[in-house]
Amino acid sequence: MTTEGSIKDHFMKKCSIQYKGMLCEARSSEEKRKNIPKSVWDSWKPHYDTENFKAKSAQCSKNRLSEKCGEGSGPSRHTGGSRTHREHARKLATVLGRPPHPHELLKKTHTKRNDEFVDLKSKSTYDAVISKITSASQLVDESGESPTVDFSKIYMDEVGGVKKACIYGLGSQAVFYENVGSSSASTSQPQDCSFDARVKEYVQEMKEEMKHEMREEMREELREEMKTEMQLEMQEQVDKILQERLPILIAGLPKPPPGTLPDGTPPTGTPH
């Protein structure tokens, strides 16, 4: 049964991924985007110039390009495209007539049209899982019957379980696939649709709230900018008026009496 807490956890994970992508795009741009307040943008730039951040950024780039299965194997990739693993799982369930097993989803999202795997890691993982499934299927218990094969456990054991809220081959939404393919797993379509509707509703509410907060920040920033511009413009207008009126005002002043010094005092020796 899905709880509000699990929906929120899922939403926050998606937000985290989206936020990282937004920061990466913003950092690659030399100009401030309209949806980022100036105060926030100005606070980011000094952080990006620190040696600590540069070192972490370089290490992350190196990790993404690392060859996890040895030299020459290439970095890990997938062919899922922009569609989420959950969407791929749904389409695969329609074809198979049941929820897909984890290794089936791995193959779906890591092979080309000719069923060739895109990297060595996905191929070696898939082959190892298939080998263990085959071995487990051939076992016979004391009653002479083959035991039920737990596809999920075999897959989890092979990939090392959950790492950083993800399961290799199942995408960032691994929390929804923990029971996919197990003998006890049963996901009804109505529950799935109800869950999706609640997630979408929650996401929409959060989006509206974030938009409102962002609009308020931008309005406040705009008000400050307009206030500063108006003050400068008014000062310029006052200076301009003074420059235009000053000669007229000076010309309208009464002339000093004859023999008066420039400062208005009578010359020396002049009787008072």
ZISUL-V158646 format. One record per residue. N is the residue number from 1. RES is the residue in one small letter. SS is DSSP state (h for helix, s for strand, l for the rest). Layout:
N&RES&SS, N&RES&SS
//
This chain:
1&m&l, 2&t&l, 3&t&l, 4&e&h, 5&g&h, 6&s&h, 7&i&h, 8&k&h, 9&d&h, 10&h&h, 11&f&h, 12&m&h, 13&k&h, 14&k&h, 15&c&h, 16&s&h, 17&i&h, 18&q&h, 19&y&h, 20&k&h, 21&g&h, 22&m&h, 23&l&h, 24&c&h, 25&e&h, 26&a&h, 27&r&h, 28&s&h, 29&s&l, 30&e&l, 31&e&l, 32&k&l, 33&r&l, 34&k&l, 35&n&l, 36&i&l, 37&p&l, 38&k&h, 39&s&h, 40&v&h, 41&w&h, 42&d&h, 43&s&h, 44&w&h, 45&k&h, 46&p&h, 47&h&h, 48&y&h, 49&d&l, 50&t&l, 51&e&h, 52&n&h, 53&f&h, 54&k&h, 55&a&h, 56&k&h, 57&s&h, 58&a&h, 59&q&h, 60&c&h, 61&s&h, 62&k&h, 63&n&h, 64&r&h, 65&l&l, 66&s&l, 67&e&l, 68&k&l, 69&c&l, 70&g&l, 71&e&l, 72&g&l, 73&s&l, 74&g&l, 75&p&l, 76&s&l, 77&r&l, 78&h&l, 79&t&l, 80&g&l, 81&g&l, 82&s&l, 83&r&l, 84&t&l, 85&h&h, 86&r&h, 87&e&h, 88&h&h, 89&a&h, 90&r&h, 91&k&h, 92&l&h, 93&a&h, 94&t&h, 95&v&h, 96&l&h, 97&g&l, 98&r&l, 99&p&l, 100&p&l, 101&h&l, 102&p&h, 103&h&h, 104&e&h, 105&l&h, 106&l&h, 107&k&h, 108&k&h, 109&t&h, 110&h&h, 111&t&s, 112&k&l, 113&r&l, 114&n&l, 115&d&l, 116&e&l, 117&f&s, 118&v&l, 119&d&l, 120&l&h, 121&k&h, 122&s&h, 123&k&h, 124&s&h, 125&t&h, 126&y&h, 127&d&h, 128&a&h, 129&v&h, 130&i&h, 131&s&h, 132&k&h, 133&i&h, 134&t&h, 135&s&h, 136&a&h, 137&s&h, 138&q&l, 139&l&l, 140&v&l, 141&d&l, 142&e&l, 143&s&l, 144&g&l, 145&e&l, 146&s&l, 147&p&l, 148&t&l, 149&v&l, 150&d&l, 151&f&h, 152&s&h, 153&k&h, 154&i&h, 155&y&h, 156&m&h, 157&d&h, 158&e&h, 159&v&h, 160&g&l, 161&g&l, 162&v&s, 163&k&s, 164&k&l, 165&a&l, 166&c&s, 167&i&s, 168&y&l, 169&g&l, 170&l&l, 171&g&l, 172&s&l, 173&q&l, 174&a&h, 175&v&h, 176&f&h, 177&y&l, 178&e&l, 179&n&l, 180&v&l, 181&g&l, 182&s&l, 183&s&l, 184&s&l, 185&a&l, 186&s&l, 187&t&l, 188&s&l, 189&q&h, 190&p&h, 191&q&h, 192&d&h, 193&c&h, 194&s&h, 195&f&h, 196&d&h, 197&a&h, 198&r&h, 199&v&h, 200&k&h, 201&e&h, 202&y&h, 203&v&h, 204&q&h, 205&e&h, 206&m&h, 207&k&h, 208&e&h, 209&e&h, 210&m&h, 211&k&h, 212&h&h, 213&e&h, 214&m&h, 215&r&h, 216&e&h, 217&e&h, 218&m&h, 219&r&h, 220&e&h, 221&e&h, 222&l&h, 223&r&h, 224&e&h, 225&e&h, 226&m&h, 227&k&h, 228&t&h, 229&e&h, 230&m&h, 231&q&h, 232&l&h, 233&e&h, 234&m&h, 235&q&h, 236&e&h, 237&q&h, 238&v&h, 239&d&h, 240&k&h, 241&i&h, 242&l&h, 243&q&h, 244&e&h, 245&r&h, 246&l&h, 247&p&h, 248&i&h, 249&l&h, 250&i&h, 251&a&h, 252&g&l, 253&l&l, 254&p&l, 255&k&l, 256&p&l, 257&p&l, 258&p&l, 259&g&l, 260&t&s, 261&l&l, 262&p&l, 263&d&l, 264&g&l, 265&t&l, 266&p&s, 267&p&l, 268&t&l, 269&g&l, 270&t&l, 271&p&l, 272&h&l
//
